[in-house]
Amino acid sequence: MVQEAERFAKGNGNKSIRLDTFSLNKTAVNFYKSLNYSQVGKVCFPKRTDSDYTCFEKEL
């Protein structure tokens, strides 16, 4: 599914894909790293004080 999203994005002229995942979700964090997504930052949401979200990006 991720490969299809990347293909679709590239076919529509996008230069990269960015996404966020819950930082404590180690399975998701490791999954995106395994697909060559780079960790580019973190974001916090006011109503989610238990943890932040890891931001990933992959150039297409």
N, C-alpha and C positions, 0 to 999 in steps of 0.2 A: 504494500500500500504506500509506503514511503517512497519507493522508487517511482511509482506512478505519479505521486504528487510532485516529485522533483522533475520528472519528464514533462508533466503538464505545465509547471511553472516556467521551465526553460523554454518550452514551445510557445509560451505567451510573452516572452521577452524579459522575464524576471532574471536578475543577476544573482540573486541569493534567496535563501529561505531562512527565516528567523522563527524561533519558537521558544516557549517557556515551559518548564516542567517543575513541579513541586520538588524542591531541593532534597527533601527527605525520601523521595521516591527513587532509591538507588537503582532499581531495575531500569527505570526510564532514563535516568542520567547515564548509566552505563550503555544502554541501548543506543542513545543518540551519539555518544562518543564512539561507539563501534562503527557507526555509519559515517564517520569523519566530520561530524558537526563539532565546531569549536565552541568552547565555553567563553562567552563574551561579556558576561556580567550577571547581575542579580537584580531582581525587583521585589518590592514589598507591597502588599496590598493592605489597606487600613483594617479591613475586617478579618484578615488572616494573620494573627499575631503569633501563631505557633511556629512559623518558619517562613522563609522567603522562597522565591522561585528562581531557578537557574535559567539564564538566557543562553540559547545556542544559535549559531549561524553556520550556514554552509554556502559557499560560493558555488554557483552552478556552472 
